[in-house]
C-alpha cells in the first residue's frame, strides 16, 4: 500500500481508539485531510483510486462538524471499508505479471560478409580535405532596456493596505473560541479575570524575572 494510504489507515485506527474525539492528529482530522489529499493524488494508480481520494477528502473535511460519536464512527467505518477494498484491488493488480512478447531473433545470412576494401595510404591521405581557416568573430553586444522599478510606497500607504478592520464582536467571544482552549483552561482564565478574548489581551504577568545573566554556583 502507498505511504499516503498507510498513513490514513493509522490515523483512522488511532481516532477510533481515542473515542472519535477528533484528537488523533494535531489540528483535527480536517487539518490532516488538507495535507493528505495532495500526496494521495500523486500515489493514485488508476481512476478508481483518484475517485476514492476525493471521497475521503470530502468525508474528512466534514468530520469535525458531525454531531455525536455514532455519526463519526459510521463515517470512519465507511473509509476503513474502502481502504480494505482498495488493498484487495491494488494487490490483485500487482500479482498479475505483465505479458511480454518473445524477443525477435534475427536470421543470419549464410553469405559471408565482405571485408571493406582498403585503399593505399597515399591515396587516402590525398583525398583528405584541407582544414578550413578559423575566422574569429567579435561578440555582438546587445543592449537590453530594463524596465523602471515601481515607485516605493510611503509608510502611510503601507499602513493603509495592511490595516485590518476592527472586530469588536469577535473580541467579546469567550476564550473557548480560541483553538486549544477548553472548559478547564477557560475556568482558570476566568479566575484571573479573563473570560473573553478582549480581557485575555490585557492579561499581563505580574512580574518578569530575567535569569539569563545569573551565574551558576561553580562560576561565582
N, C-alpha and C positions, 0 to 999 in steps of 0.2 A: 504494500500500500504506500502511496506517495506520502511525503512528510506532512503536507497540509492536512490530509485526511486522517493521518495518525494523531496529529495534534488535536484535531476536532474531536476524535473519539475519546482521548484522555480528558479533555475539558468537560465533555458531556458526562462521563463517568464520575468525575470529581463533583460536578454540580449536583448529580443525583445523590451522591453520598452525603453532601452537606445539606440536604433537605430542600433543594431548589430555592435557596435564598439569594441567588444572583451574586455570589461571592467567590466563585471558582477562580476568577481572574480579576486582576486589579482593574477597576473601572467598570466592571459588569460585563455580561455576555455580549451586549450590543456593541460595546467598545472593542471587544475581541473580534467581532464579525468584520469590522472595518479593515483590519489588517489581514485577517484570514482570507477574505474573498479574493484579494489580488494574487496571493500565492496559489490559491486553489485554481484560479482560472488558468494560470500558466501550467499547472500539472494535470489539467484535464486531458484525457486521452481520446475522447470522442464527443459527439453531440449529446449523448445521454449524460455524460459527465458534466458538461457545461450547463445543461438544464438543471441537474441536481445541485450544482454550486449556487445558481441563482435562487433556487428554492430554499436552500439552507440560509443564504444571506437574508432573505425576507423573514424567515421564522426567527432567526437570532435578533434581527433588528427590533422585532415587536415583543421579544421575550420579557423585557423588564416591565412592560405595560400589562402583562397578563395578570388577571386577578386570582390569587389563591394558588395553593400548591398543586391542586388537581389539574388545572389548565396548563401549568408549566410542565408537569410530569408528562402529560399527554403529548405536548409539542416535542419534548426531547425524546420520548419513546419513538415518535414517528421518524425523527432524524437518525436515531440509532438503527432502526429497521432499514432505512435507506442506505446507511453505511454498510450493513451486512449484505444487502443485495448487490451493492457495488463491488464489495470484496469478492463475492462469488463470480460476478460477471467479468471483472477485470482479470481474476485469477484464471478463468477458463480461456480468455484470450491469450494470456501469456503461455499456457500449457500447449496451445496448438502451434506447432512449429511451421514456419512459412515454407511453402513448397519451392524447391529450387530446380531449375532446369539443368539437365546434364550438360557438362561443358562440350562444346563442339570440337571435334577432332579434325584437324586439317589433314587432307590427303596429300601425302608427299609424292611428288612426281618421280617416276623411275628414271627420268633423264638426268644425267649428272649436270651439275651447274658448271657453266663455263667460267673460267677464271678471267678476270679483267685483263685486257691487253696492256702490256707495259710498253711505253714509248721510250725511246732513248733519252738519256739525261739531257743531252744538248738541245734536243727539240723541245723538251718540256720547259727548260729554262728560257728558251727563245720565245715561247708562247705566253709567258707571264706578263701581265700588263704592267706598265710603268706606274709607279705611285704618283697620284695627283698631288700637286703642291697644296700645302695647307695655307689657307687665307685667314688671317686673324681679323676678326670683326670687332669693332668697338661696341660695347654695350650701349643700347639706346636708353636714354634717360626719359622716363615718362613722369610728368608732373600730375599729381592727383590732388584735386581740390578737396580738402577736408571740410565737412560741414561745421558750421559755427556751433559752439556749445550752447545749450539752453541757458537763459538768464537765471542767475541764482535767486532763490526765494528769500525774502527777508523773514525775520522772526515772526512778524505778525501774520504773514501768510501761512507759515508752517503751523502756528498755533491754531489758526482758523481751520486748516484741513484736518488736524489731528484732534480737534475738540470733540468731546463726546457729550451729548445732551444728558442732563441730569435725570435720574430716575428715582424720585422720592418714594414712589410706591414700592419699588423693589427694595429700597433700604429699610422699609418698615416691616419687611417679612421677618419671620422667625429665623433664628440661626440654623434651624434644621433644614432650611432650604439650601444650605451650603453642602457640597459633596463631602461626605465623610463625617459629618456632624450628626450623631444620632441622639436619641432621647436622653441617654445618660450624660453625654457631654453637654447637651443643652441645659440640663439641670445644674451642672457645675457652673456653667457660664451665667445662668440666671442668678445664682448666689452671689456672683461678683457684680451683678447689676447690668448684665449684657444679655437681654432677652431677644433683641432684634439685631439685624446686621448693622444698622446705624450706630447702636450703642457699642457693638463689638469693635468698630473702627476707632473708638476712643478709649478702649481698654488698654492702658499702658502699664508696664511693670512699675512697681513701687520703687524698686532700687535696681541698679545695674552695677555689678562688680566686674571689673576688668582684671582677670588673673593672668594675662599674657606676660606681664612684666615681673611676676612673682618668681623668685628663685627657689629651687629645692634646697633641702637642708644640707646636702653634700656640697653645695656651692656657696654657702654663706661663709 
